[in-house]
């Protein structure tokens, strides 16, 4: 148990450092161009998530540009380029499995098994006053998908600190919910 707690704390420290650096790179002011439509989402890099068939999906193959498709379908609310970070989470993720979730703000999360550990890769949209401190505030829940060629994140809540006193909450949910939210990567049954 202590090893797991140390791993979680190490993940929190890692996300805090990366988010702090990312917040320094987000400009605020009169000449800020981060919200221009000329900004591209793919410049952050997707961490090697390629196409193929993954465990947890419906058996259909993902195209090689699937992350670009998810980013286009879930643009950042205020525009800009996403900052990438990752942390180890306590979720039951098998080797070869891939789980994807998004927030209403446009953040993207991908969870997969890396060397026996469940790792959550987050691509976070710019926010004013983000100070780089982050906490996982709920148990991460992943599920297999009957509609999508990858599994989905049903629940993962992250709290990010803000210099304005009120934290930001990132609530990751599935990219496709029949009759509610749809993705072109998934089938409508």
Number of C-alpha atoms within 10 A of each C-alpha: 6 7 8 12 11 11 17 18 15 14 21 20 17 18 23 21 17 18 24 17 14 20 19 13 11 20 15 13 6 6 7 11 15 17 14 11 9 10 13 17 21 13 10 13 14 17 10 7 14 13 13 14 18 19 18 22 23 18 16 16 15 19 14 12 12 16 22 15 14 19 19 14 14 18 20 23 14 15 21 22 21 26 22 20 19 19 21 23 22 16 17 15 23 15 15 12 19 25 28 27 24 28 21 14 19 24 23 27 24 23 26 25 19 14 8 10 17 20 20 24 19 23 23 23 23 25 20 14 19 21 21 20 19 25 18 18 13 12 12 19 17 23 19 19 21 16 21 26 25 27 28 29 24 19 17 22 18 16 16 20 20 18 11 10 8 10 17 16 16 21 19 27 22 23 25 22 16 12 8 6 9 15 18 13 19 21 15 14 7
